[in-house]
Amino acid sequence: MDECKNGCAHRTKVRDEQEYRDLITRLNRIEGQIRGIRRMVEEDAYCTDVLTQVSAASAALGSFTRVLLSNHIKTCVAQDIRAGKDETIDELVATLQKLMR
């Protein structure tokens, strides 16, 4: 299981190679989608076509968020709870509230 370097309170995390590759692959795909949207705007693409691509990029970012949050809960949060760091629960709640805006 992944472990937070010096605990998550220090704001760093050691990710295993598979998690790292998955997150970077997702971000690269999203970055490509955003560049494509910009190109569409620069080339005066039809609004509906641009909006369709924006929707796809938003969905990809949402998927990235869900994967990252799941990994965080399974590693950092679980580890901190086992260590008796109840403040991590408050941090998780605050994070979830931000995500639900």
C-alpha positions as CSV (number, residue, x, y, z in Angstrom):
1,M,0.0,0.0,0.0
2,D,1.2,3.5,-0.7
3,E,2.4,5.6,2.2
4,C,2.4,9.3,2.7
5,K,6.0,10.5,3.1
6,N,6.3,11.8,6.7
7,G,2.5,11.6,7.0
8,C,0.0,13.4,4.8
9,A,0.1,16.4,7.1
10,H,3.4,17.3,5.3
11,R,1.5,17.6,2.0
12,T,3.7,15.1,0.1
13,K,2.8,11.5,-1.0
14,V,4.9,8.7,-2.4
15,R,3.0,7.1,-5.2
16,D,3.7,3.7,-6.6
17,E,4.8,3.5,-10.2
18,Q,1.4,2.3,-11.5
19,E,-0.6,5.0,-9.7
20,Y,1.8,7.6,-11.0
21,R,1.6,6.4,-14.6
22,D,-2.2,6.2,-14.5
23,L,-2.5,9.8,-13.1
24,I,0.0,11.2,-15.6
25,T,-1.7,9.4,-18.5
26,R,-5.0,10.8,-17.5
27,L,-3.6,14.3,-17.2
28,N,-1.8,14.1,-20.6
29,R,-5.1,13.1,-22.2
30,I,-6.9,16.0,-20.5
31,E,-4.2,18.4,-21.5
32,G,-4.5,17.2,-25.1
33,Q,-8.3,17.8,-25.0
34,I,-7.8,21.3,-23.7
35,R,-5.3,22.1,-26.5
36,G,-7.8,20.7,-29.0
37,I,-10.6,23.0,-27.6
38,R,-8.3,26.0,-27.9
39,R,-7.5,25.1,-31.4
40,M,-11.2,24.7,-32.2
41,V,-11.8,28.2,-30.9
42,E,-8.9,29.7,-32.8
43,E,-10.2,28.0,-36.0
44,D,-13.7,29.4,-35.4
45,A,-15.3,25.9,-34.9
46,Y,-19.1,25.7,-34.5
47,C,-20.1,26.4,-30.8
48,T,-21.9,23.1,-30.4
49,D,-18.8,21.2,-31.5
50,V,-16.6,23.1,-29.0
51,L,-19.2,22.5,-26.3
52,T,-19.1,18.8,-27.0
53,Q,-15.4,18.7,-26.5
54,V,-15.6,20.8,-23.4
55,S,-18.1,18.3,-22.0
56,A,-15.7,15.4,-22.8
57,A,-12.8,17.3,-21.1
58,S,-14.9,18.0,-18.0
59,A,-15.9,14.3,-17.8
60,A,-12.2,13.3,-18.0
61,L,-11.2,15.8,-15.3
62,G,-14.1,14.4,-13.1
63,S,-12.8,10.9,-13.6
64,F,-9.3,12.0,-12.7
65,T,-10.7,13.6,-9.5
66,R,-12.5,10.4,-8.5
67,V,-9.4,8.3,-9.0
68,L,-7.2,10.6,-7.1
69,L,-9.7,10.9,-4.3
70,S,-10.2,7.2,-4.1
71,N,-6.4,6.7,-3.9
72,H,-6.1,9.4,-1.2
73,I,-8.8,7.8,1.0
74,K,-7.4,4.2,0.6
75,T,-3.9,5.4,1.5
76,C,-3.3,8.6,3.3
77,V,-6.7,8.9,5.1
78,A,-6.8,5.2,6.1
79,Q,-3.2,5.4,7.3
80,D,-3.8,8.5,9.4
81,I,-7.0,7.1,10.9
82,R,-5.1,4.0,11.9
83,A,-2.5,6.2,13.5
84,G,-5.2,8.1,15.5
85,K,-4.9,11.3,13.5
86,D,-8.6,12.3,13.6
87,E,-7.9,15.7,12.1
88,T,-7.5,13.9,8.7
89,I,-11.3,13.2,8.8
90,D,-11.9,17.0,9.1
91,E,-9.6,17.6,6.2
92,L,-11.3,15.0,4.1
93,V,-14.7,16.5,4.9
94,A,-13.5,20.0,3.9
95,T,-12.0,18.6,0.7
96,L,-15.3,16.8,-0.2
97,Q,-17.2,20.0,0.5
98,K,-15.0,21.9,-2.0
99,L,-15.5,19.2,-4.6
100,M,-19.2,19.4,-4.3
101,R,-19.5,23.1,-5.0
